[in-house]
Amino acid sequence: MCLAIPARISQLLDNHLATAEYNGNGMTVEMGLVEAEVGDYVLIHAGCAIERIDPAMAADIFEILKELGA
């Protein structure tokens, strides 16, 4: 089973890269598949942003992950 996690874009970098934050941690993600701006939420799988999502959906996913203890 694969799992994509939501993260908020905090900085756009060069070469289709961005810094994203999840659970207080920053990570560099590949943005070649998704158009997003700073402050947008994206789903990340294997280091790649695969879909932009709205903040309400991100909040729902965060709540589910919290309930699962992830």
Secondary structure as GFF3:
##gff-version 3
##sequence-region A 1 70
A	DSSP	beta_strand	5	12	.	.	.	ID=ss1
A	DSSP	beta_strand	17	22	.	.	.	ID=ss2
A	DSSP	beta_strand	25	30	.	.	.	ID=ss3
A	DSSP	beta_strand	41	45	.	.	.	ID=ss4
A	DSSP	beta_strand	48	53	.	.	.	ID=ss5
A	DSSP	alpha_helix	55	68	.	.	.	ID=ss6
###
